[in-house]
């Protein structure tokens, strides 16, 4: 099935903050973070039911190289990205 990918504004802001932090640590690392985030989004879009539910219909995919999680909802024709959070953060934070 060809699902579309929708990224909520809050998730975009969270990703931008993380990218900026990684760029402050090492130039170019922020772009690498965004590349890994995009790969996680593609994995979620292509096979959303593969990922564990964390609360009701909310699912989580872990980024491979960075300590972040992507929280999303799988709908019939799209995957909606709700949050991009550090794994050390309270996972209930996406609900706020």
C-alpha positions in Angstrom: 0.0 0.0 0.0 1.2 3.5 -0.8 0.7 5.6 2.3 1.5 9.2 2.5 3.6 10.7 5.3 2.3 13.6 7.3 4.6 15.3 9.9 2.9 17.4 12.5 4.4 20.9 13.2 5.4 20.0 16.7 7.5 17.0 15.4 9.1 19.3 12.8 10.1 21.7 15.6 11.5 18.9 17.8 13.5 17.6 14.9 14.9 21.1 14.1 15.9 21.6 17.8 17.7 18.2 17.7 19.4 19.0 14.4 20.7 22.3 15.8 22.0 20.7 18.9 23.9 18.1 16.9 25.3 20.7 14.6 26.6 22.6 17.7 28.4 19.4 18.8 30.0 18.8 15.4 29.4 20.5 12.0 27.4 18.2 9.7 26.2 15.9 12.5 22.8 17.6 12.4 22.4 16.7 8.7 23.3 13.1 9.6 20.6 13.2 12.3 18.0 14.4 9.7 19.1 11.6 7.3 18.5 9.0 10.0 15.2 10.6 11.0 14.1 10.5 7.3 15.1 6.8 7.1 13.0 6.1 10.3 10.0 7.9 8.8 10.3 5.8 5.6 10.5 2.6 7.7 7.4 3.7 9.6 5.5 4.6 6.4 6.4 1.4 4.6 5.7 -1.0 7.4 3.9 0.8 10.2 2.3 -2.3 11.8 5.8 -3.7 12.4 6.4 -1.2 15.2 5.3 -1.6 18.8 2.4 0.3 20.2 3.2 2.5 23.1 -0.2 3.8 23.9 -3.5 3.0 22.2 -2.8 3.4 18.5 0.5 5.3 18.9 3.6 3.4 17.7 7.3 4.1 18.1 10.3 3.5 15.8 13.8 4.0 17.2 16.4 5.9 15.2 19.4 3.6 14.6 22.3 5.9 15.2 20.9 8.5 17.5 19.1 8.1 20.8 15.7 9.4 19.5 12.3 7.9 19.0 9.7 8.7 16.4 6.1 8.5 17.5 3.4 8.0 14.9 -0.1 6.8 14.1 -0.8 4.5 11.2 -4.0 5.3 9.3 -5.4 3.5 6.3 -3.8 5.8 3.7 -1.2 7.7 5.7 1.3 7.7 8.6 1.1 10.7 10.9 4.3 11.6 12.8 3.4 13.1 16.1 6.7 13.6 17.9 10.5 13.2 17.7 11.8 12.7 21.3 15.0 11.8 23.0 14.8 8.3 24.4 15.6 9.6 27.8 12.5 11.8 27.8 9.2 10.7 29.2 7.4 9.0 26.3 4.1 10.4 27.5 5.4 13.8 26.4 4.0 13.3 22.9 0.5 13.6 24.3 1.0 17.2 25.5 
